[in-house]
Amino acid sequence: MSTHDHRQPPEHVAIIMDGNGRWASARGLPRTVGHRQGVEAVRECVRCAGEVGIRYLTLFAFSSENWRRPEAEISDLFGLLRAFIRRDLAELHRANVRVRVIGDRHNLKSDILPLLVEAEETTRANTGLTLVIAFNYGSRDEIARAAAALAADVAAGRLSADAVTADAIAGRLDTVGMPDPDLIIRTSGEERLSNFLLWQAAYSELMFVPEFWPDFSRETFLGALERYYARERRFGGLTAEPAIAVRS
């Protein structure tokens, strides 16, 4: 059983921000309005995470599978990312937030990649909350890229085959240097990981909340943390059995 204090905030929380489109459709609004409202939920979530002492907050912003969506919706999502970085980067920097981006960068538009790099470079020395943006991210792709890197090292003689261990794979993932998520939250009532942090989620607590992402508030976040505190994390071990009283 883990010996962590159940009131100690999780070191790393990851969130699948789901339901923007359904939130908008339920109100008779375009899906793009849901995405825009979702940005407000991101701001609230980042503030709350920093206040309660979470060290890493990973947000699933754009999946590698999201390219299948209509081009107009993708364009709007990219526009929101640009606006978020331009509007919020200075505030994040002042709040001592470090921004880190994970995902495949090879096929990103030329005006998107410099913004991501700017966000990382501007905040690199910050020591508060690390805000991890999973953008153009897919866990299977991440693991495949890590395996390819290891294979190249073995082929070049830089690494022996018996050195290809779980730790070696973890060291080639996008999340190298970060702790695995203690808690993964998915909004909108869906109950699946959708190719998100599959390797890192081996012992994560999973939590599914009914609210669509635009309705994800500080109260929702704190409520999820209360449920997390009530859980017992064993990491494959056994629950400590209470001592049996022996009568004299």
N, C-alpha and C positions, 0 to 999 in steps of 0.2 A: 504493500500500500504506500502511496506517496505520503511523505511527511509534511507536505506544504500546508501552510495556514489556509484554511478554507475561506478566510476573509481577505486573503492576499489577492489583489487583482491579477488576472492572468497576464503573463508577460507578453503574449502574442495573441491577438484576436484577428481572425480573418472573416470577411463578410462577402457572401454572394449577393449582390444588390439586384434582386429580381423583382419584376412586377411593374416597371415604369409604364409599359405599354398598356397593360391591363388596368392600371390605375386610371389612365387617361380614357380608355375605351368605356369604362364604367361611368364616366362623367360626360360622355359624348364629345370628347376632345381628341385632337390628333395625338398620335403616339409621341410626337416630338415634345408636346407640352409635358408629358409624363417624364421624359428625360430631363427637361429643364427643371422641373420640380425636384427631381432626384438629386440634382446638384445641391440644392438647399439642404437635403438630408445628409449629404456628404459633409457639408460644413458643420452641421450640428454634431455629427458623429465624431469628426476629428476633434472638435472642442471637448466633447465629453470624454473621449479616450485620454486626452492629455490631462484633464482634470482628475480622473480617477487613478492615474499612475500606470496606465498600460504603456509598455515600451515599444511595441510594434503593432501597427494596425495595417492589415493588408486588405485592399478593396479590389474586387474583380470588376474592372472597368470595361474591358473589351476583350471578348474571347476570340481565339483564332477561328472559331466556328461562326462568329458573328458576321464574317464577310458574306455569308449567304443571305443576309437581310437586304431589303431594298436599298438601292444606291442612295436615294434621298435620305433615308434614315441614317445610313452610315456617315454621310456627309454632315448631317446635323450632329451626330455624336462626336465627330472630329472637331466640329466647330465649338461644341461645348467644352471639349478638352482644351482647345486653344484659349477660350475665354476664361476657363478656370485657372489655368496657369498664369495668364496675364493679369487677372484680377486678384488672385489669391496668393500668388507666390510671395509677394512682399510681406503679406500678413503672416503666412506660415513661417517665413524666415525670422520675422520679429518674435514669433512665439517659440523660437528655438526648435522648430520641427525640421527634421531631415527627410527629404523626399528621395525615394528609391524606386526605380521602375524595373519590373521584371517582364519577360516575354521576348518574343522574337522581333528584332528590330530591322531585319534585312529588307522587308518589303513595305516599309512604312513610307508615306509621302514625305517628300523632301522638306516640307515646311513643318511637319510634325516632329521628326526626329530631333532637330535642333532645340525645339521647345522642351522636350524630355531631358535632353542633355543639360540645358540651361537650368532646369529645375533641380537636377541632381548636383550640378557643380555649385550653384548658388548656395545650397543648403548643406553641402558635404561636411562642414565642420560643426554643424549643430549637434547638440547632445541630448535633446529632449526626445519626444515621440518620433519614431521613424514611421513615416507614412509610405507604405509600399503600394504602388499602383501596378496592378497586373493588367498590362495593356498588350493586345495582340498575343495573349497568353493562352496556352493549352498545355496541360500537364503531360500528356503523352508525348507531345512534341518536345517539351523540356527534357524529359527522360531520354528520348531518342537522341537529342543533341548531346546530352551528357555521355551516353553510350558511345556515340561517334567520336567524341573527344578522347575518351579512354582508349578506344580501338586504335585511334591515330597514334596515341602515346605508346601503346604496346608495339604497333607496327614499326615505329621509329626507334624502338629500343629504349625509350625514356622510362618505360614502366614494364615490370614483369607481369605476366598473365596472372600469377597468384596474388598480385597486389591489387587486383580489381575486386575490391570489397564494397560492402554497403557504404562505408565511410568514404571510399574513393568516389563512388557515384554521387553521394551527397555533396562532395566537394566540387563537383562539376555542374551542379544544378544552379539555376538563377538565384536561388535563395541562400547561396553559400554565405556562411558567417552569421546567419539568422537562426534563432531558435525555431523549432517546429511550432505550429499554432497550438495553443492550449485549447482554444475554443474556435469553432467554425460556425457561423450563423448564416442561415439562408432565409431570406424573406419571401413573402407571397404564398406560403403554405406548401411550396414544392419541397420534396424530400429526396434530394439527390445532390451529388457533388458536381456533376456536369463538367468533368475533366479539370477540376480545380484542385491543385496542391495534393494530388493523389499520393505521391511518395511521402510528403511531409505530414499528411493527415493520419498516419498509422495509428497514433494514440490520441488524436484530438477528440475532445468532446464535441459532438454534433448537436446543433440546436436549430429547430425549424420554427419560425414564427409566422403567424398568419398575415401580418401587415404587409402590404405592398411597400416597396422601397420608399416612395415619396412620403409615406406616412410613418417611416421609421424615425422616431423621436428620441430625445434624451431619456424619456420614461421607458420606452421600449428597450433601449440599450441597457439601462440600469436594471430593468426587470430580467433581461437575459443573464446579466451578471449574477443576480440573486439566485437564479436557477443553477448557474454554474457553481456557485459557492456550496450549494446543497449536494453536489455530486461527489462521489468518492472515486478518485483516480488511482487505479491499481497497476497500470502499465504491465499487465500480464501476470502480476503477482496475486497473492491471496489477501483477503481482508483479515486484519489481525483479529484473532478470536479472543473474546473476553476471558479473563482468567477464571478458572473454576474454583470456587471456594471449597476448601477441604475442612470438614469438621474434625475437631480434635476428639 
